[in-house]
Structure formats: C-alpha cells, structure tokens
C-alpha cells in the first residue's frame, strides 16, 4: 500500500469569512468549505469583525474535515492591513479593526498629511526611502488603526500585549507563538525594506508613527516554520500533534503562489471582493502618484508589486443584492452576456467604497453614466462587469509603467474569474491573454498549501508553476478593440470630472 497523502490545513480568511481546506503539499485541493462572517459597520468609518468568531468557525470547519488526521502543516492567508489587539495568549482583547476602517483618518492626516499628493514632504521622503510606502491619510491601515485606538480607545491598547495582522493572529492561535514577517507587516510600513534580510522594525519609522514598538510581533523569515501546533489545539481539532504551522501570508502573496506566478515578471491578477495586478520584481521602488509599490515578496531576494482597487466583485454583489436579491448570478450574467460589448452606451464607474490604485481617493463613489430609456437590466449588469474590467485596464497601465514592461498572459484568480463572461471582457478590455487558474476562487488555499510544501521541502520553487492547473486561455477579440479602447479612455475622464463632487459629497 502507498503511504497516505500528506495534507496541509489551509485557511484563507477573506473579509466575507474564512475558507478552510485540506490541500496536498503539492497543491491539490481535496476538501474545503466557506463560512460567512458579518462585518459591523459603525459611525465615523468603523468597520470591525469579531476575531474570536473567526477562530470558532474555523474550528467547527476543521472538525468536519475528512482526512484531518493526515495534516502535517497549517498555513494561513487572507486579508491584511487589519489590526487585532490580543493578550499574551493570543486571544483578542478587542475587535479586529478592518482594512476598510477609516476612523484613524484625522490622526493619520495630522501625522503625514500635506501638499505632495496628500502627504507632507519630509515624512513622505523618509518613509519612501526606507520602507517604499507610507501610512495612508485615510487611516485605513495598521498605523491609522493604532493611532485611533491610542486616542479613542486607550483601554483596548492597555489590555493588549500584541497587535497582530489577521494571518499572524490565527497562526498564534495555532502555535501560541507571536510572530510576523516582512510580508505580513507590509501595510504597516514600519520595516526598512531596502534590505530584506534584516528582520527588524525600523526604529526611525516606529518613532515617527507614534506606535509602541513593544506591541509589534517579532519578525521571522517569510515562508518559514513557526513551530508545532499547540497540543491542546491539535487534540481539540483532531489533527496530528506533530503538525507544524508556517508563517501566514497576505492574500496577495498566496495568490501569486496559487496562480503559479512566482518568477520575476510573471503576472497575475485577481478579481475578488477587491482587485489587483501584480508580479514579482527585483528591486524596491514606489510610484506614489499612481499608488504602486514593491513590497517584501516570497523570499529575501525579491519583491511583489502591490496595488489595490477597492471594489471589484463587490460591485456585482451590491448590484444583485440591491436590485434583484431573488435573482441568481447565473441569470444576471446570462442577461449581460446577451448584451453587445459597450452595454448600450452605459458606463459604470466601480468605486463603490472609494479607490486606492491608480488613484487614492476614499471619497470616490460608483455610478452609472449614459443610462437611457432603452437601457435594460442586462445593459446595466454588463456595464458593472465592464466597469470592473475597464478599471483593471487603468490599473494595468500604471502597473506596466511601474515594472517597465508589458504584463501579458495574466494568470487570473478570485471569485469573479468563475465567470467566463468576466474573463473574456477582461481579456478584451486589457488586450491581454487571460489564463484562468482552475478553481480560481480556491487560489488562496492552494497557494497557502504550496507555501507549506516549499517550507517542508515537498517541492521546489521551479515546480510551483507546473503544479498549478489552468483552463483554456481567453484571448482578446479584435472585433471589440475599438469599443473597449474608447471606453477605457473615458473612465479616467469621468473620475477627473467628478472628484470635486465626491469631495463635496463626503463633507455633507
């Protein structure tokens, strides 16, 4: 008899809730399930979740998982730029302040705000030179969160031993070890990323940020083994006591691995709740005007292009839930697919919750343009899909300028990639070949497992691309070139024409 296949307990903690899967050390997903969790939205830009609830529903999923007795490693990916205050045992002492929480904006603006693309020249120069990025003036990042807590909820920080990113929080719940990586701490911009071999926070940046460095988790090498799973946790979940946990990764990094795009210049794109276009690059650089940055990558020798469009698949979910809650996505997509490219002249600007890249404008909002009396639901649904693709086209131009070359054969992951229509529209709008990863909504689980496989020596980096299955590519249809070129030119103009309105509306 052959030896039983070794499995990784992979967790992909999206904002909508965790996916939990059992995946082979070479990336084959053998079982998974998803559990939704709610977001609490409050006054002043509050967006929080219950991190203890995450742990509870993850545990319930693991106990239902067939084959959990073959788990050799635990690997976590998911949302980042979120902040969880925990005690010395890793248990939350307050809610998770999500990446979309902007309550720290007044304090972030006071810290780094100014006239150069919204930033003061001196802190901008210091941060970019050292880390490659700077805390956003929107407050929607760990520094903004910590400044908010320090000023508005000091009792929470007083109870906290550590402040952790979600992936590091879950890893600590498994191991009891407080640890982070240059990758997981990227959004805090508190490390000197000129030297990826230096596993330490930058004293200058920590001091400038006004945060307590003693509450930041110790840094370890990305992709390394943190340690064994706690015996009581292994017993409770029914996984072997010999299982170990590897370092958690942001969803950007796990998606790159899950797409098989880890070689220098190999691009991947994601259409999930949000959207991005990324590729590994060789050096640290930043484009503050178009919101592109190279962040610590999958090892100590390379970086990843980081950017983000705040709303992608979220737009279609909003459109369905608001206008046709009893209608399935399949029906809406079929109506859109029967509508010619260009959506009958309707253009949708997909900035439902603001934008980050290639413009940083938290006040921007979505809208339909060109709606007429002959416009149908199919036109408007297609406009939503096209709007996300056109926004990605705008981002692609900034990304290619940043990396200094054409990004083609885009490996595509994320829930939106399940739609053939969306894949084809993206190929047509960008004029790029789109290669959908098989089961694209599971790329985070697959990527997490492959990272564990690399850490355990079950495969090499050269084998990763071949370990990721893909579907038939979607190639641009030249018949649609003129239509989408014209629409792609309109989107930045619509933003420029409306940004004053966005700003005024936000003040009302």
Secondary structure, DSSP 8 states (H G I E B T S, - for coil): ------EEEEEEEETTEEEEEEEETTS-EEEEEE-----EEEGGGEEEE-HHHHHHHHHHHHHH-TTGGGEEEEEEEE--S-BEEE-TTS-BSS-EE-TT--TTHHHHHHHHEEEETTE-HHHHHHHHHHTS----TT--SHHHHHHHHHHH-HHHHHH-SEEE-HHHHHHHHHHS---B-TTTTGGGT-B-TT-TT--SB-HHHHHHHT--GGGB--B--TT-EEEE--HHHHHHHT--TT-EEE--EEHHHHHHHHTT--SBT-EEEEESSSEEEEEEESS--EETTTTEEEEE-SSSS-EEEE--BS-SHHHHHHHHHHH-TTS-HHHHHHHHHTS-TTGGG-EEE--TT-B-SSS-BTT---EEES--TT--HHHHHHHHHHHHHHHHHHHHHHHHHHHTS---SEEEESGGGG-HHHHHHHHHHHTS-EEEBTTGGGHHHHHHHHHHHHHHTSS-HHHHHHHS-B---B---GGGHHHHHHHHHHHHHHHHHHHHHHHHHHH-
